Amino acid sequence: MASEWRALRSGESARERRRRLAQAHEAFIAGAVSADDPASLERFAARAELRPVVVESWLRSQQGTIDPFRAPEGPALTGEELAELRRVHPIARVLPVVQRLLFEEAGDSGLIVAVGDAAGRLLWLDGDPGLRSRAEDMGFRAGMDWSEAAVGTSAPGSALALDHAIQVLGAEHYNRAVHQWSCTAAPVHDPASGAIIGVIDVTGGDVAASPHILPLVEATLAAVEAELKLESLRSLIESERPRRRAAPIAPRLVLLGRDPALLEHADGSMPVSGRHAEILLALAGAPQGLGAAALAEQVYGDAASEQTLRAEMVRLRRWLGQRGIGLLSRPYRLDRALRIDAVETLEALGRGAHRLALAAYEGPVLPASDAPVAERLRAEVDGTLRESVLQSAAADPLFEYAQNWAADDAEVWETLLQVLPPLSPKRARVVARLETLQR
């Protein structure tokens, strides 16, 4: 790669380079040079030993009226938009390649790996938990826009603007809030059309812009684009095969934080009354079926409530039949599998996917229900989620859990105080909460 795309020359000190860059950035922002005077601009760049790609990016940032003193604030994507974009984005299909080659390495090396779309919006981030918490304070988190048009010069934004892999060191960033960071990024292309579809970025301290990071990012990029090409070929082959009828999608009962619950099925989704949701939950956990007494015990807490249950089953059978789901008798059972969102959350926690489980958690199982079957699952999910985020000791998910679901749990807030980086602005909020709990 040509030297203009590298942040450091061979043997050059990052510390000394940072000092010169900071002086040059301060002079540029103060108006020491004008874009209307090319000769003066060229002399300025030569004196400061600035790379042409950096000066040109600073000019684009300045002309775009980017505020160099203000860190990014509001996200470009809502939570729902982010989830949907992650679901449909082509890089999602090859994300395991990035995880294998970069995510695991980043966590051990004190780095952050980010994957964004063609517009510069960050979709996935992973890596060193402490560093991620610090990066969030400058707006480097999923859903944020890191294009040049939004934040000025940065490796992910400039890589997309220039359609080229690039490194950015310290004060080469246009925004002063990012001067303590360095990064290396490369654009991802669609193998068929050649169009840019995203960007892969490595962010951290000086090491993130060191010479050995660039080949690592380029190797990952090559593997990702090769896998995308394979995916395209597989799709082409699959489309030429005789079409087979798609397997029906199993219905799904959504219970977390829901009252009433929601039944998702082939034709859409509909609310489910409290008692019907409790019955469905009990039947979903017993695919071989339940007798009337056993089902009444799980739903009403009293095996003697069979008569009440039978009347309810008549109404539920009619309601399910209208949605193409059969309710069979002797014993009571469903004619197909029924997925439960709370059980999926437990499975995610069992795999160690704490962030995924926390993102899916919308609140306790059927919060208003006193049915034994709901109370047991509610206690299991809430207890497992709490222990998982405590044991993982990752600052970001623990902070999210504490704020949303453990406002009065002193142990959670005390653990959070221990794992937050010493300079994190979140510490003040945690200390204030602990003082309130102690009072």
Buried (B, 14 or more C-beta within 10 A) or exposed (E): EEEEBBBBEEEBEBEEBBEBBBEBBEBBBEEEBEBEEEEEBEEBBEEBEBBEBBBBBBBBBBEEEBEBEEBBEEBBBEEEEBEEBBEEBBBBBBBEBBBEBBBEBBBEBBBBBBBBBBBBBBBBBBBBBBBBBBBBBBBBBBBBBBBBBBBBBBBBBBBBBBEBBBBBBBBBBBBBBBBBBBBBBBBBBBBEEEEBBBBBBBBBBBBBBBBEBBEBBBEBBEBBBEBBBEBBEEEEEEEEEEEEEEEEEEBBBBBBBBBBBBBBBEEEEBEBBBBBBBBBBBBBBBEEBBBBEBBBBBBBEEBEBBEBBBEBBEEBBEBBEEBEBEBEEEBBBBEEEBBBBBBBBBEBBEEEBBBBBBBBBBBBBBEEBEBBBBBBBBEBBBEBBBEBBBEBEBBBBBBBBBBEBBEEBEEBBEBBBEBBBEEBEBBEBBEEBBEEEEE
